[in-house]
């Protein structure tokens, strides 16, 4: 009914029909038009509340036509849509005009929104074309590159690690103790650094697992020479170690929360979610055994759980002889422990 020419809806439509009550064909015609430009409400000579569309709609009174062909020809020159309603009544025409009007409004407004978006996109591109975007990108990247922020970040980390390792007070800092350092590290975060939150968890912990994580992370994002030497195999090792750090954190949490049933269950659920990460250093059965001993109270089960973490570390770093030795120690210690409980 309402056609779109060259992507733009026609600005008006001519409806014409004949009245069935006349023996001789007498045609009637009516136009509806919509202003091709958006108008301010103050320009529209009707109350504002009566019009929700800022493209005013005008429906012309039906008129008798002695020469309908000329009316149609004139309408075509005005680029109007032509709608032949045939033999019908004024009531039927009104219904048909209403339907056409709905179609027209949908087409016109859709087109307007699309054209407006294209215009804004063109303006945006024009603004961008006036500046050398590539040079700016390079500059931003250079400012946030390994040569500046990254070196400062690792300088801070090295100072922190020296302080942490020299502290004999406890194995790892409590969260509130680590927070001031954490905020300093986060100031040097960039989009380039992947797994940064997991990396910082390792930074805040003592031990050889964290030392290895930091070593690999520095190589991955360090200077050009270090990056070149960082292989896909190194990246797999780093990802596995980051998962192992999560597991070790939850091991410590479990020991602290073991006497609180709800908290202990939540921690175990978090450990089992690690299965979804498909760790390469252990299978589901081994992780089940780890959880089993972890839920046992006392010093001996705690030491056995620590051995699991150590075994996984040796598996990740491909020290399989050491891993096998610890695996046998775990099995022997578990057997002895559970037999003593009978």
N, C-alpha and C positions, 0 to 999 in steps of 0.2 A: 504494500500500500504506500508507505512513505519511503521513497528511495533515497539513497545517499549517493551523490555525484562527486567523484574525485575526493572522496573522504570527508566531504562536508554535507550535512543534511540541508535539504532545500529550505529556504526561508519562509515559504508559504505553500499552501495547497488550495486547489480549486475543487470544490465538490459540485457536481451538477446532476440533476435528475429530472424525471417527468412525473407529472401528477396523474395518477390513474383515473381520476374523476373526469378528465377531459378526453373527448374523442380525438381531437386534433392534438398532436404532441406540442405541448407548451413546456419549455424547459425553465427550470429554476437553477440558479447558481449561487454559491456562497464561498467566500474565502475565509481561511483563518491564516493569520500571520503571526510570527514571533519576531520581535525586534532582533536584528542581526548583531547588535552591540549591547553590552551590559549598560543598564541605566541606573542612575541614582534614584532612590525612592522619591525624592523631592520632585523629580522630573515627571513622575507618573501621575496623571490626573485622576487617580482614584485613591481611596484610603489605603494607607500602608498595610493595615492589618488584613486587607482583602487580597493582598498579593504576597505570596511567599517567594515567588520567583523574580529575580531581578532582570529577566528578559521578558518584557511585557507581552502578553498574549492578546490578540485582537481577533474577534470573530465577527464577520460582516453579516448584516441582515440579508436574507435570501432576496434575490431580485429576478423578475421575469426576464427572459432573454428571447428576443425575436430572432437573433442570429447566434446560436450557441457556438457554431464553428469559429466565429470571430472572437468570442469570449475565450474559447480554448486556445486559439492562436496567440491572443494577447497574453494569456497566462503562461504559455510556454516561453514567450519572449522574456517574461519576468522570472523564468527558471522555477516556476511553481510545479509542485507535484499535481498531476491530474487524476482525479478520482471520479469514475463514472459509476453512479449509484443506480442507474437504470430506472425502471418504473417502480416507484416506491412512495412512501408517505413522508411527511416532514418529521414525524416521530422516529421513523426508521433511520432517516438521514442523521438526526441528532445523535442517535446511538452509534452510528457509524463514524460520525465526526469525533465523538468522544474517544472511540477506540483508536482512531488515527492520531488524535491529539496525544494520547498516551504513548503511542509508538514514536511519534515525532519528538516528544519531550525527552524520552529515553535516549534516542539517537543524538539529539542536539546537545543535551547536557553531557553525555559520554564523550562526544566529540570535543566539546568545550574543555572538559577536564584534561583530555589527552593533549589538545593543542597547548593548553596552559602549562602542562608538565614539560612538553617539548621546548616551549619558549624559555622556561626556567633552566632546563638542562643546557640549552644553547648559551644562555647568559652565563651560567656557571663555567661552561667550557671556554667561553670567551675570556672570562676573568683569569682562568688557569693558563690560557694560552699567552696571556700578557706577562707571565712570570716564568722563569726557567724552573719548572717543577722538579725536573730530574736532578738539577744541581742542589736544590733545597733538600730533596730526599737524601742525597749523598752526604750533605752537610750534617743533617740530623743523625743519620746512621753513624757518621764519623764521630760526632760528639758523644754518642752513646756506645761507642765501639770498645773493643778489648783494650785499646791503647790508653783509654782514660778511665771510664767507670769501672771496667772489669779489674784493672790492676789495683785501683783504690779499694775495691771490694775485697780482693784477696789479701791485700795488705792488712785490712781490718781483721779478716778471718785468721790470718797467721798470728797476729797479736793476741786475739782472743783465745786461740788454741793453746798458745804458750801459757797463758794465765790459767786455762782450764786444766791442762795436764799437770801443772805444778800444784794444783789444789788436791790435797789428800783427804779433804773433808768428806767427800762422797764421790761415787762413780760419775754421776751426772747432775747437772744443775736442775733445781726445781723450775717450773714454768715461769714463776714470777721473777726468779733470779736471771733467767735467760732473756726475758722480754726487753730490757733496755738495749741489749746487744742486737736482738732481733730487729728492732726498729731502725737501728743504724744500717744493718745489712739490707733491709727492704728499700732503703732510700736509693740503692744502686741497682734495683731490679729493672730489667729491660725486657721487651717482648722477645728478644732473641734467646733469652735464657729459659730453656724448658725445664719442667719439674723443679722449679726454683723453691717452692714451699717444702717439697720432700727433701730437697738438698739441704735446706736450712735446719731441718730436724736432725739430719746427720751431723751438721756442723756443731750443734749444741750438745753432742754426746762424746764421751771419751771412748777410746778403744780403736782397735785395728780396722774394724768395719768402717767407721767414720773416716779414718785416715785414708783408706782406699777410695771411698766415695769422693772425697775432696781432691785426691790426686787425679782421678779420672775426669771429674768435672772441670778441673783447671785445664787439663789437656784438651777437652772438648771445645772449650770456649777461649782458650789462651791465645798466644801469638800464632802467626801463620804456620810456623814450623811445627808447633805442638798440634795444631789442628790437622795438618797433613798426616801426622803419625797416628792420629786417632781413627781406628778402624771400626767397621760394623760390629766386629767381635767385641771390641772394647765397649761399644755402646750397649750391647747386650749384657755385658758384665755390670756396667753401671746401673742399668734398669733393674737387674736382679738384686743388686746390693741395696738399692733404694727400697725395694719390697722387703728385703731382710731387715732393714732398719725399722720399718713399720711393725714387723713381727716382733722384733726385740723390744720395741716401746710397749707393745701390748703385753708382752711377757712380764715386764716390770709392773705394769698397771695391774695385771692379774694378781701378782703376789701381794700388792697393797690392798686389793679389794676382795680378796678371797673370803673374808669373814662376812662380807655383805652380799647376800645371795643375789639380789637384783643387779647390783653393779658388776658382780662376777659374771653373771649370765650375759650382760650386755657386752662385756669385754670378750667373752668367748665367741659371741656372734660376730664381733668385729674381726676376730682371728679367722673365723670360717669364711668371711667375705674375701679374705686374701686368696682363697681358692679360685675365686672368679678371675683373679689376675694371672692365673696359670703360671705360677712360679716354676722356673726350670730346675730349681735346686732341690725340690722334694715332690713326692706324689701325695695324693689325697690320704692314703693309709698312713703314711709317715706323719703327716700333719695331724691326723686323728690321734696318733700315739703321743705326739707332742702335747696336744690339748689335754689328753688323759692324765699325763704325769703333772702337767701344769696345775691341774685342779686339786692335786693332793697337797695337804698341808705339811709344813715342816721344811727343814734345811736340805735334806737329801733330795726330795723331789725338785726343789728349787735349783740345786746344783746340776741335776740331770737335765732340766729344761735349758739351763745355760749351755750344756754340752750340745744340745740340738742346734742352737744358734751357731756355735763354733763349727759344728759339722757342716752346716749349710754354707758357712763362709768358705770353708776349704773346697766344697763342691763348686761354688761359683768361681773361685780363683784357680780351679783345676789342679788342686793339690789332693789328688784322689787317694794317695796312700795315707795321708794324715786323716782324711775324711773317713776312710775305712777303719782306721784304728779307733777313732772316736766312736764310730757306729757300734763297734764291738763292745767298747766300754759302756755305752748307753744300754745295750741289751743286757749285759751282765749286771749292771747296777739296777735296772728295772726289775729283772728277775729276782734278785736278792731282796729288793725293797718289798715287792708284792708278796713274796713268800713269807717275809717276816710279819706281814699283816694278817696272815691266815691263823 
